[in-house]
Amino acid sequence: MDLIAEFQKHADECRRMARATRDLDTKLTWNRMAERWQSLVATEAARTRHRTEARPRRRQAAHGGTQESHAA
């Protein structure tokens, strides 16, 4: 499941609901909910970046990146 896409979908739906209502208090509530979902999008995007960057990177030198023979 792609959380970022799911959260973005909810934010977009809240914005659509805000545009559809005429009541200012209700519009404000929908917009606040959209902002909260958008905040979750940003949080999950940051977590995803952090997980990607935190993965150990293989270094060629550490794993004999050259094709040299180790026989002596």
mmCIF file of the N, C-alpha and C atoms, coordinates in Angstrom:
data_MODEL
# 
_entry.id   MODEL 
# 
loop_
_atom_site.group_PDB 
_atom_site.id 
_atom_site.type_symbol 
_atom_site.label_atom_id 
_atom_site.label_alt_id 
_atom_site.label_comp_id 
_atom_site.label_asym_id 
_atom_site.label_entity_id 
_atom_site.label_seq_id 
_atom_site.pdbx_PDB_ins_code 
_atom_site.Cartn_x 
_atom_site.Cartn_y 
_atom_site.Cartn_z 
_atom_site.occupancy 
_atom_site.B_iso_or_equiv 
_atom_site.pdbx_formal_charge 
_atom_site.auth_seq_id 
_atom_site.auth_comp_id 
_atom_site.auth_asym_id 
_atom_site.auth_atom_id 
_atom_site.pdbx_PDB_model_num 
ATOM 1   N N  . MET A 1 1  ? 0.847   -1.177  0.000   1.00 0.00 ? 1  MET A N  1 
ATOM 2   C CA . MET A 1 1  ? 0.000   0.000   0.000   1.00 0.00 ? 1  MET A CA 1 
ATOM 3   C C  . MET A 1 1  ? 0.894   1.242   0.000   1.00 0.00 ? 1  MET A C  1 
ATOM 4   N N  . ASP A 1 2  ? 0.589   2.167   -0.845  1.00 0.00 ? 2  ASP A N  1 
ATOM 5   C CA . ASP A 1 2  ? 1.342   3.414   -0.933  1.00 0.00 ? 2  ASP A CA 1 
ATOM 6   C C  . ASP A 1 2  ? 0.678   4.456   -0.035  1.00 0.00 ? 2  ASP A C  1 
ATOM 7   N N  . LEU A 1 3  ? 1.245   4.656   1.147   1.00 0.00 ? 3  LEU A N  1 
ATOM 8   C CA . LEU A 1 3  ? 0.647   5.588   2.107   1.00 0.00 ? 3  LEU A CA 1 
ATOM 9   C C  . LEU A 1 3  ? 0.615   7.017   1.593   1.00 0.00 ? 3  LEU A C  1 
ATOM 10  N N  . ILE A 1 4  ? 1.658   7.416   0.890   1.00 0.00 ? 4  ILE A N  1 
ATOM 11  C CA . ILE A 1 4  ? 1.704   8.786   0.384   1.00 0.00 ? 4  ILE A CA 1 
ATOM 12  C C  . ILE A 1 4  ? 0.529   9.031   -0.561  1.00 0.00 ? 4  ILE A C  1 
ATOM 13  N N  . ALA A 1 5  ? 0.291   8.114   -1.464  1.00 0.00 ? 5  ALA A N  1 
ATOM 14  C CA . ALA A 1 5  ? -0.827  8.263   -2.408  1.00 0.00 ? 5  ALA A CA 1 
ATOM 15  C C  . ALA A 1 5  ? -2.167  8.238   -1.671  1.00 0.00 ? 5  ALA A C  1 
ATOM 16  N N  . GLU A 1 6  ? -2.269  7.376   -0.678  1.00 0.00 ? 6  GLU A N  1 
ATOM 17  C CA . GLU A 1 6  ? -3.515  7.290   0.105   1.00 0.00 ? 6  GLU A CA 1 
ATOM 18  C C  . GLU A 1 6  ? -3.775  8.591   0.856   1.00 0.00 ? 6  GLU A C  1 
ATOM 19  N N  . PHE A 1 7  ? -2.758  9.120   1.519   1.00 0.00 ? 7  PHE A N  1 
ATOM 20  C CA . PHE A 1 7  ? -2.914  10.368  2.261   1.00 0.00 ? 7  PHE A CA 1 
ATOM 21  C C  . PHE A 1 7  ? -3.234  11.524  1.313   1.00 0.00 ? 7  PHE A C  1 
ATOM 22  N N  . GLN A 1 8  ? -2.575  11.550  0.161   1.00 0.00 ? 8  GLN A N  1 
ATOM 23  C CA . GLN A 1 8  ? -2.825  12.609  -0.816  1.00 0.00 ? 8  GLN A CA 1 
ATOM 24  C C  . GLN A 1 8  ? -4.267  12.540  -1.319  1.00 0.00 ? 8  GLN A C  1 
ATOM 25  N N  . LYS A 1 9  ? -4.768  11.330  -1.516  1.00 0.00 ? 9  LYS A N  1 
ATOM 26  C CA . LYS A 1 9  ? -6.152  11.151  -1.959  1.00 0.00 ? 9  LYS A CA 1 
ATOM 27  C C  . LYS A 1 9  ? -7.121  11.747  -0.938  1.00 0.00 ? 9  LYS A C  1 
ATOM 28  N N  . HIS A 1 10 ? -6.858  11.508  0.344   1.00 0.00 ? 10 HIS A N  1 
ATOM 29  C CA . HIS A 1 10 ? -7.715  12.065  1.393   1.00 0.00 ? 10 HIS A CA 1 
ATOM 30  C C  . HIS A 1 10 ? -7.636  13.599  1.435   1.00 0.00 ? 10 HIS A C  1 
ATOM 31  N N  . ALA A 1 11 ? -6.435  14.136  1.284   1.00 0.00 ? 11 ALA A N  1 
ATOM 32  C CA . ALA A 1 11 ? -6.266  15.592  1.269   1.00 0.00 ? 11 ALA A CA 1 
ATOM 33  C C  . ALA A 1 11 ? -7.037  16.204  0.103   1.00 0.00 ? 11 ALA A C  1 
ATOM 34  N N  . ASP A 1 12 ? -6.933  15.584  -1.055  1.00 0.00 ? 12 ASP A N  1 
ATOM 35  C CA . ASP A 1 12 ? -7.644  16.092  -2.236  1.00 0.00 ? 12 ASP A CA 1 
ATOM 36  C C  . ASP A 1 12 ? -9.158  16.035  -2.041  1.00 0.00 ? 12 ASP A C  1 
ATOM 37  N N  . GLU A 1 13 ? -9.625  14.958  -1.441  1.00 0.00 ? 13 GLU A N  1 
ATOM 38  C CA . GLU A 1 13 ? -11.070 14.821  -1.184  1.00 0.00 ? 13 GLU A CA 1 
ATOM 39  C C  . GLU A 1 13 ? -11.547 15.893  -0.205  1.00 0.00 ? 13 GLU A C  1 
ATOM 40  N N  . CYS A 1 14 ? -10.764 16.175  0.820   1.00 0.00 ? 14 CYS A N  1 
ATOM 41  C CA . CYS A 1 14 ? -11.144 17.225  1.767   1.00 0.00 ? 14 CYS A CA 1 
ATOM 42  C C  . CYS A 1 14 ? -11.210 18.585  1.082   1.00 0.00 ? 14 CYS A C  1 
ATOM 43  N N  . ARG A 1 15 ? -10.264 18.853  0.208   1.00 0.00 ? 15 ARG A N  1 
ATOM 44  C CA . ARG A 1 15 ? -10.292 20.125  -0.530  1.00 0.00 ? 15 ARG A CA 1 
ATOM 45  C C  . ARG A 1 15 ? -11.521 20.211  -1.429  1.00 0.00 ? 15 ARG A C  1 
ATOM 46  N N  . ARG A 1 16 ? -11.864 19.091  -2.049  1.00 0.00 ? 16 ARG A N  1 
ATOM 47  C CA . ARG A 1 16 ? -13.050 19.061  -2.904  1.00 0.00 ? 16 ARG A CA 1 
ATOM 48  C C  . ARG A 1 16 ? -14.310 19.337  -2.081  1.00 0.00 ? 16 ARG A C  1 
ATOM 49  N N  . MET A 1 17 ? -14.374 18.742  -0.900  1.00 0.00 ? 17 MET A N  1 
ATOM 50  C CA . MET A 1 17 ? -15.523 18.962  -0.018  1.00 0.00 ? 17 MET A CA 1 
ATOM 51  C C  . MET A 1 17 ? -15.576 20.416  0.442   1.00 0.00 ? 17 MET A C  1 
ATOM 52  N N  . ALA A 1 18 ? -14.423 21.000  0.713   1.00 0.00 ? 18 ALA A N  1 
ATOM 53  C CA . ALA A 1 18 ? -14.381 22.408  1.132   1.00 0.00 ? 18 ALA A CA 1 
ATOM 54  C C  . ALA A 1 18 ? -14.908 23.311  0.023   1.00 0.00 ? 18 ALA A C  1 
ATOM 55  N N  . ARG A 1 19 ? -14.533 23.008  -1.217  1.00 0.00 ? 19 ARG A N  1 
ATOM 56  C CA . ARG A 1 19 ? -15.021 23.820  -2.344  1.00 0.00 ? 19 ARG A CA 1 
ATOM 57  C C  . ARG A 1 19 ? -16.526 23.651  -2.545  1.00 0.00 ? 19 ARG A C  1 
ATOM 58  N N  . ALA A 1 20 ? -17.043 22.490  -2.190  1.00 0.00 ? 20 ALA A N  1 
ATOM 59  C CA . ALA A 1 20 ? -18.451 22.187  -2.461  1.00 0.00 ? 20 ALA A CA 1 
ATOM 60  C C  . ALA A 1 20 ? -19.416 22.797  -1.439  1.00 0.00 ? 20 ALA A C  1 
ATOM 61  N N  . THR A 1 21 ? -18.905 23.168  -0.284  1.00 0.00 ? 21 THR A N  1 
ATOM 62  C CA . THR A 1 21 ? -19.807 23.687  0.752   1.00 0.00 ? 21 THR A CA 1 
ATOM 63  C C  . THR A 1 21 ? -19.866 25.211  0.732   1.00 0.00 ? 21 THR A C  1 
ATOM 64  N N  . ARG A 1 22 ? -20.998 25.721  1.147   1.00 0.00 ? 22 ARG A N  1 
ATOM 65  C CA . ARG A 1 22 ? -21.163 27.179  1.237   1.00 0.00 ? 22 ARG A CA 1 
ATOM 66  C C  . ARG A 1 22 ? -20.974 27.680  2.660   1.00 0.00 ? 22 ARG A C  1 
ATOM 67  N N  . ASP A 1 23 ? -21.126 26.779  3.623   1.00 0.00 ? 23 ASP A N  1 
ATOM 68  C CA . ASP A 1 23 ? -21.007 27.146  5.028   1.00 0.00 ? 23 ASP A CA 1 
ATOM 69  C C  . ASP A 1 23 ? -19.533 27.395  5.370   1.00 0.00 ? 23 ASP A C  1 
ATOM 70  N N  . LEU A 1 24 ? -19.227 28.584  5.865   1.00 0.00 ? 24 LEU A N  1 
ATOM 71  C CA . LEU A 1 24 ? -17.836 28.953  6.120   1.00 0.00 ? 24 LEU A CA 1 
ATOM 72  C C  . LEU A 1 24 ? -17.182 28.104  7.202   1.00 0.00 ? 24 LEU A C  1 
ATOM 73  N N  . ASP A 1 25 ? -17.914 27.767  8.266   1.00 0.00 ? 25 ASP A N  1 
ATOM 74  C CA . ASP A 1 25 ? -17.348 26.922  9.321   1.00 0.00 ? 25 ASP A CA 1 
ATOM 75  C C  . ASP A 1 25 ? -17.023 25.525  8.789   1.00 0.00 ? 25 ASP A C  1 
ATOM 76  N N  . THR A 1 26 ? -17.918 24.999  7.988   1.00 0.00 ? 26 THR A N  1 
ATOM 77  C CA . THR A 1 26 ? -17.696 23.676  7.405   1.00 0.00 ? 26 THR A CA 1 
ATOM 78  C C  . THR A 1 26 ? -16.524 23.724  6.431   1.00 0.00 ? 26 THR A C  1 
ATOM 79  N N  . LYS A 1 27 ? -16.462 24.778  5.633   1.00 0.00 ? 27 LYS A N  1 
ATOM 80  C CA . LYS A 1 27 ? -15.353 24.951  4.696   1.00 0.00 ? 27 LYS A CA 1 
ATOM 81  C C  . LYS A 1 27 ? -14.018 24.990  5.454   1.00 0.00 ? 27 LYS A C  1 
ATOM 82  N N  . LEU A 1 28 ? -13.992 25.731  6.562   1.00 0.00 ? 28 LEU A N  1 
ATOM 83  C CA . LEU A 1 28 ? -12.788 25.827  7.375   1.00 0.00 ? 28 LEU A CA 1 
ATOM 84  C C  . LEU A 1 28 ? -12.396 24.450  7.923   1.00 0.00 ? 28 LEU A C  1 
ATOM 85  N N  . THR A 1 29 ? -13.365 23.695  8.379   1.00 0.00 ? 29 THR A N  1 
ATOM 86  C CA . THR A 1 29 ? -13.093 22.357  8.909   1.00 0.00 ? 29 THR A CA 1 
ATOM 87  C C  . THR A 1 29 ? -12.503 21.452  7.839   1.00 0.00 ? 29 THR A C  1 
ATOM 88  N N  . TRP A 1 30 ? -13.106 21.446  6.651   1.00 0.00 ? 30 TRP A N  1 
ATOM 89  C CA . TRP A 1 30 ? -12.587 20.612  5.554   1.00 0.00 ? 30 TRP A CA 1 
ATOM 90  C C  . TRP A 1 30 ? -11.171 21.041  5.165   1.00 0.00 ? 30 TRP A C  1 
ATOM 91  N N  . ASN A 1 31 ? -10.931 22.339  5.128   1.00 0.00 ? 31 ASN A N  1 
ATOM 92  C CA . ASN A 1 31 ? -9.585  22.818  4.779   1.00 0.00 ? 31 ASN A CA 1 
ATOM 93  C C  . ASN A 1 31 ? -8.555  22.442  5.835   1.00 0.00 ? 31 ASN A C  1 
ATOM 94  N N  . ARG A 1 32 ? -8.949  22.483  7.101   1.00 0.00 ? 32 ARG A N  1 
ATOM 95  C CA . ARG A 1 32 ? -8.035  22.058  8.169   1.00 0.00 ? 32 ARG A CA 1 
ATOM 96  C C  . ARG A 1 32 ? -7.726  20.565  8.051   1.00 0.00 ? 32 ARG A C  1 
ATOM 97  N N  . MET A 1 33 ? -8.742  19.793  7.727   1.00 0.00 ? 33 MET A N  1 
ATOM 98  C CA . MET A 1 33 ? -8.525  18.359  7.544   1.00 0.00 ? 33 MET A CA 1 
ATOM 99  C C  . MET A 1 33 ? -7.594  18.108  6.358   1.00 0.00 ? 33 MET A C  1 
ATOM 100 N N  . ALA A 1 34 ? -7.770  18.866  5.291   1.00 0.00 ? 34 ALA A N  1 
ATOM 101 C CA . ALA A 1 34 ? -6.885  18.732  4.129   1.00 0.00 ? 34 ALA A CA 1 
ATOM 102 C C  . ALA A 1 34 ? -5.450  19.063  4.511   1.00 0.00 ? 34 ALA A C  1 
ATOM 103 N N  . GLU A 1 35 ? -5.262  20.110  5.301   1.00 0.00 ? 35 GLU A N  1 
ATOM 104 C CA . GLU A 1 35 ? -3.922  20.482  5.745   1.00 0.00 ? 35 GLU A CA 1 
ATOM 105 C C  . GLU A 1 35 ? -3.291  19.375  6.580   1.00 0.00 ? 35 GLU A C  1 
ATOM 106 N N  . ARG A 1 36 ? -4.100  18.747  7.415   1.00 0.00 ? 36 ARG A N  1 
ATOM 107 C CA . ARG A 1 36 ? -3.583  17.659  8.258   1.00 0.00 ? 36 ARG A CA 1 
ATOM 108 C C  . ARG A 1 36 ? -3.160  16.468  7.397   1.00 0.00 ? 36 ARG A C  1 
ATOM 109 N N  . TRP A 1 37 ? -3.982  16.098  6.440   1.00 0.00 ? 37 TRP A N  1 
ATOM 110 C CA . TRP A 1 37 ? -3.612  15.006  5.535   1.00 0.00 ? 37 TRP A CA 1 
ATOM 111 C C  . TRP A 1 37 ? -2.347  15.370  4.762   1.00 0.00 ? 37 TRP A C  1 
ATOM 112 N N  . GLN A 1 38 ? -2.253  16.630  4.319   1.00 0.00 ? 38 GLN A N  1 
ATOM 113 C CA . GLN A 1 38 ? -1.069  17.054  3.568   1.00 0.00 ? 38 GLN A CA 1 
ATOM 114 C C  . GLN A 1 38 ? 0.175   16.984  4.450   1.00 0.00 ? 38 GLN A C  1 
ATOM 115 N N  . SER A 1 39 ? 0.018   17.286  5.723   1.00 0.00 ? 39 SER A N  1 
ATOM 116 C CA . SER A 1 39 ? 1.124   17.167  6.666   1.00 0.00 ? 39 SER A CA 1 
ATOM 117 C C  . SER A 1 39 ? 1.578   15.706  6.779   1.00 0.00 ? 39 SER A C  1 
ATOM 118 N N  . LEU A 1 40 ? 0.618   14.803  6.773   1.00 0.00 ? 40 LEU A N  1 
ATOM 119 C CA . LEU A 1 40 ? 0.958   13.383  6.814   1.00 0.00 ? 40 LEU A CA 1 
ATOM 120 C C  . LEU A 1 40 ? 1.673   12.940  5.539   1.00 0.00 ? 40 LEU A C  1 
ATOM 121 N N  . VAL A 1 41 ? 1.300   13.525  4.420   1.00 0.00 ? 41 VAL A N  1 
ATOM 122 C CA . VAL A 1 41 ? 2.004   13.243  3.157   1.00 0.00 ? 41 VAL A CA 1 
ATOM 123 C C  . VAL A 1 41 ? 3.475   13.624  3.314   1.00 0.00 ? 41 VAL A C  1 
ATOM 124 N N  . ALA A 1 42 ? 3.727   14.817  3.823   1.00 0.00 ? 42 ALA A N  1 
ATOM 125 C CA . ALA A 1 42 ? 5.102   15.296  3.985   1.00 0.00 ? 42 ALA A CA 1 
ATOM 126 C C  . ALA A 1 42 ? 5.877   14.427  4.979   1.00 0.00 ? 42 ALA A C  1 
ATOM 127 N N  . THR A 1 43 ? 5.232   14.037  6.069   1.00 0.00 ? 43 THR A N  1 
ATOM 128 C CA . THR A 1 43 ? 5.879   13.198  7.075   1.00 0.00 ? 43 THR A CA 1 
ATOM 129 C C  . THR A 1 43 ? 6.255   11.843  6.495   1.00 0.00 ? 43 THR A C  1 
ATOM 130 N N  . GLU A 1 44 ? 5.332   11.234  5.781   1.00 0.00 ? 44 GLU A N  1 
ATOM 131 C CA . GLU A 1 44 ? 5.604   9.913   5.199   1.00 0.00 ? 44 GLU A CA 1 
ATOM 132 C C  . GLU A 1 44 ? 6.669   10.006  4.102   1.00 0.00 ? 44 GLU A C  1 
ATOM 133 N N  . ALA A 1 45 ? 6.659   11.087  3.338   1.00 0.00 ? 45 ALA A N  1 
ATOM 134 C CA . ALA A 1 45 ? 7.688   11.278  2.313   1.00 0.00 ? 45 ALA A CA 1 
ATOM 135 C C  . ALA A 1 45 ? 9.071   11.386  2.964   1.00 0.00 ? 45 ALA A C  1 
ATOM 136 N N  . ALA A 1 46 ? 9.153   12.100  4.074   1.00 0.00 ? 46 ALA A N  1 
ATOM 137 C CA . ALA A 1 46 ? 10.427  12.237  4.787   1.00 0.00 ? 46 ALA A CA 1 
ATOM 138 C C  . ALA A 1 46 ? 10.877  10.891  5.343   1.00 0.00 ? 46 ALA A C  1 
ATOM 139 N N  . ARG A 1 47 ? 9.949   10.122  5.897   1.00 0.00 ? 47 ARG A N  1 
ATOM 140 C CA . ARG A 1 47 ? 10.289  8.791   6.409   1.00 0.00 ? 47 ARG A CA 1 
ATOM 141 C C  . ARG A 1 47 ? 10.794  7.896   5.287   1.00 0.00 ? 47 ARG A C  1 
ATOM 142 N N  . THR A 1 48 ? 10.144  7.959   4.159   1.00 0.00 ? 48 THR A N  1 
ATOM 143 C CA . THR A 1 48 ? 10.547  7.146   3.011   1.00 0.00 ? 48 THR A CA 1 
ATOM 144 C C  . THR A 1 48 ? 11.961  7.516   2.563   1.00 0.00 ? 48 THR A C  1 
ATOM 145 N N  . ARG A 1 49 ? 12.227  8.820   2.487   1.00 0.00 ? 49 ARG A N  1 
ATOM 146 C CA . ARG A 1 49 ? 13.586  9.267   2.118   1.00 0.00 ? 49 ARG A CA 1 
ATOM 147 C C  . ARG A 1 49 ? 14.607  8.784   3.135   1.00 0.00 ? 49 ARG A C  1 
ATOM 148 N N  . HIS A 1 50 ? 14.263  8.897   4.409   1.00 0.00 ? 50 HIS A N  1 
ATOM 149 C CA . HIS A 1 50 ? 15.182  8.492   5.470   1.00 0.00 ? 50 HIS A CA 1 
ATOM 150 C C  . HIS A 1 50 ? 15.481  6.995   5.386   1.00 0.00 ? 50 HIS A C  1 
ATOM 151 N N  . ARG A 1 51 ? 14.449  6.173   5.168   1.00 0.00 ? 51 ARG A N  1 
ATOM 152 C CA . ARG A 1 51 ? 14.662  4.732   5.044   1.00 0.00 ? 51 ARG A CA 1 
ATOM 153 C C  . ARG A 1 51 ? 15.538  4.418   3.844   1.00 0.00 ? 51 ARG A C  1 
ATOM 154 N N  . THR A 1 52 ? 15.328  5.120   2.751   1.00 0.00 ? 52 THR A N  1 
ATOM 155 C CA . THR A 1 52 ? 16.118  4.893   1.544   1.00 0.00 ? 52 THR A CA 1 
ATOM 156 C C  . THR A 1 52 ? 17.571  5.275   1.771   1.00 0.00 ? 52 THR A C  1 
ATOM 157 N N  . GLU A 1 53 ? 17.788  6.399   2.431   1.00 0.00 ? 53 GLU A N  1 
ATOM 158 C CA . GLU A 1 53 ? 19.159  6.864   2.677   1.00 0.00 ? 53 GLU A CA 1 
ATOM 159 C C  . GLU A 1 53 ? 19.857  6.029   3.739   1.00 0.00 ? 53 GLU A C  1 
ATOM 160 N N  . ALA A 1 54 ? 19.101  5.446   4.651   1.00 0.00 ? 54 ALA A N  1 
ATOM 161 C CA . ALA A 1 54 ? 19.692  4.690   5.755   1.00 0.00 ? 54 ALA A CA 1 
ATOM 162 C C  . ALA A 1 54 ? 20.106  3.282   5.346   1.00 0.00 ? 54 ALA A C  1 
ATOM 163 N N  . ARG A 1 55 ? 19.649  2.801   4.215   1.00 0.00 ? 55 ARG A N  1 
ATOM 164 C CA . ARG A 1 55 ? 20.041  1.468   3.759   1.00 0.00 ? 55 ARG A CA 1 
ATOM 165 C C  . ARG A 1 55 ? 21.548  1.428   3.544   1.00 0.00 ? 55 ARG A C  1 
ATOM 166 N N  . PRO A 1 56 ? 22.149  0.355   3.983   1.00 0.00 ? 56 PRO A N  1 
ATOM 167 C CA . PRO A 1 56 ? 23.606  0.262   3.766   1.00 0.00 ? 56 PRO A CA 1 
ATOM 168 C C  . PRO A 1 56 ? 23.919  0.219   2.278   1.00 0.00 ? 56 PRO A C  1 
ATOM 169 N N  . ARG A 1 57 ? 24.875  1.007   1.908   1.00 0.00 ? 57 ARG A N  1 
ATOM 170 C CA . ARG A 1 57 ? 25.284  1.063   0.511   1.00 0.00 ? 57 ARG A CA 1 
ATOM 171 C C  . ARG A 1 57 ? 26.501  0.178   0.337   1.00 0.00 ? 57 ARG A C  1 
ATOM 172 N N  . ARG A 1 58 ? 26.440  -0.646  -0.647  1.00 0.00 ? 58 ARG A N  1 
ATOM 173 C CA . ARG A 1 58 ? 27.590  -1.507  -0.923  1.00 0.00 ? 58 ARG A CA 1 
ATOM 174 C C  . ARG A 1 58 ? 28.673  -0.688  -1.609  1.00 0.00 ? 58 ARG A C  1 
ATOM 175 N N  . ARG A 1 59 ? 29.845  -0.861  -1.133  1.00 0.00 ? 59 ARG A N  1 
ATOM 176 C CA . ARG A 1 59 ? 30.984  -0.193  -1.757  1.00 0.00 ? 59 ARG A CA 1 
ATOM 177 C C  . ARG A 1 59 ? 31.743  -1.233  -2.551  1.00 0.00 ? 59 ARG A C  1 
ATOM 178 N N  . GLN A 1 60 ? 32.092  -0.880  -3.741  1.00 0.00 ? 60 GLN A N  1 
ATOM 179 C CA . GLN A 1 60 ? 32.805  -1.825  -4.590  1.00 0.00 ? 60 GLN A CA 1 
ATOM 180 C C  . GLN A 1 60 ? 34.113  -2.268  -3.949  1.00 0.00 ? 60 GLN A C  1 
ATOM 181 N N  . ALA A 1 61 ? 34.849  -1.352  -3.379  1.00 0.00 ? 61 ALA A N  1 
ATOM 182 C CA . ALA A 1 61 ? 36.141  -1.689  -2.790  1.00 0.00 ? 61 ALA A CA 1 
ATOM 183 C C  . ALA A 1 61 ? 35.969  -2.676  -1.635  1.00 0.00 ? 61 ALA A C  1 
ATOM 184 N N  . ALA A 1 62 ? 34.934  -2.532  -0.859  1.00 0.00 ? 62 ALA A N  1 
ATOM 185 C CA . ALA A 1 62 ? 34.700  -3.407  0.294   1.00 0.00 ? 62 ALA A CA 1 
ATOM 186 C C  . ALA A 1 62 ? 34.347  -4.819  -0.137  1.00 0.00 ? 62 ALA A C  1 
ATOM 187 N N  . HIS A 1 63 ? 33.844  -4.976  -1.325  1.00 0.00 ? 63 HIS A N  1 
ATOM 188 C CA . HIS A 1 63 ? 33.417  -6.278  -1.813  1.00 0.00 ? 63 HIS A CA 1 
ATOM 189 C C  . HIS A 1 63 ? 34.251  -6.739  -2.999  1.00 0.00 ? 63 HIS A C  1 
ATOM 190 N N  . GLY A 1 64 ? 35.485  -6.266  -3.057  1.00 0.00 ? 64 GLY A N  1 
ATOM 191 C CA . GLY A 1 64 ? 36.352  -6.680  -4.159  1.00 0.00 ? 64 GLY A CA 1 
ATOM 192 C C  . GLY A 1 64 ? 35.817  -6.229  -5.493  1.00 0.00 ? 64 GLY A C  1 
ATOM 193 N N  . GLY A 1 65 ? 35.468  -4.967  -5.591  1.00 0.00 ? 65 GLY A N  1 
ATOM 194 C CA . GLY A 1 65 ? 34.861  -4.411  -6.786  1.00 0.00 ? 65 GLY A CA 1 
ATOM 195 C C  . GLY A 1 65 ? 35.672  -4.596  -8.049  1.00 0.00 ? 65 GLY A C  1 
ATOM 196 N N  . THR A 1 66 ? 36.963  -4.762  -7.918  1.00 0.00 ? 66 THR A N  1 
ATOM 197 C CA . THR A 1 66 ? 37.782  -5.005  -9.103  1.00 0.00 ? 66 THR A CA 1 
ATOM 198 C C  . THR A 1 66 ? 37.800  -6.493  -9.385  1.00 0.00 ? 66 THR A C  1 
ATOM 199 N N  . GLN A 1 67 ? 38.156  -6.843  -10.546 1.00 0.00 ? 67 GLN A N  1 
ATOM 200 C CA . GLN A 1 67 ? 38.171  -8.237  -10.969 1.00 0.00 ? 67 GLN A CA 1 
ATOM 201 C C  . GLN A 1 67 ? 39.546  -8.891  -10.742 1.00 0.00 ? 67 GLN A C  1 
ATOM 202 N N  . GLU A 1 68 ? 40.293  -8.403  -9.811  1.00 0.00 ? 68 GLU A N  1 
ATOM 203 C CA . GLU A 1 68 ? 41.610  -8.955  -9.531  1.00 0.00 ? 68 GLU A CA 1 
ATOM 204 C C  . GLU A 1 68 ? 41.484  -10.293 -8.831  1.00 0.00 ? 68 GLU A C  1 
ATOM 205 N N  . SER A 1 69 ? 42.457  -11.132 -9.072  1.00 0.00 ? 69 SER A N  1 
ATOM 206 C CA . SER A 1 69 ? 42.491  -12.441 -8.426  1.00 0.00 ? 69 SER A CA 1 
ATOM 207 C C  . SER A 1 69 ? 43.082  -12.267 -7.026  1.00 0.00 ? 69 SER A C  1 
ATOM 208 N N  . HIS A 1 70 ? 42.510  -12.991 -6.058  1.00 0.00 ? 70 HIS A N  1 
ATOM 209 C CA . HIS A 1 70 ? 43.014  -12.911 -4.697  1.00 0.00 ? 70 HIS A CA 1 
ATOM 210 C C  . HIS A 1 70 ? 43.941  -14.071 -4.390  1.00 0.00 ? 70 HIS A C  1 
ATOM 211 N N  . ALA A 1 71 ? 44.267  -14.888 -5.368  1.00 0.00 ? 71 ALA A N  1 
ATOM 212 C CA . ALA A 1 71 ? 45.174  -16.020 -5.151  1.00 0.00 ? 71 ALA A CA 1 
ATOM 213 C C  . ALA A 1 71 ? 46.614  -15.514 -5.058  1.00 0.00 ? 71 ALA A C  1 
ATOM 214 N N  . ALA A 1 72 ? 47.355  -16.044 -4.108  1.00 0.00 ? 72 ALA A N  1 
ATOM 215 C CA . ALA A 1 72 ? 48.736  -15.611 -3.941  1.00 0.00 ? 72 ALA A CA 1 
ATOM 216 C C  . ALA A 1 72 ? 49.677  -16.763 -4.007  1.00 0.00 ? 72 ALA A C  1 
# 
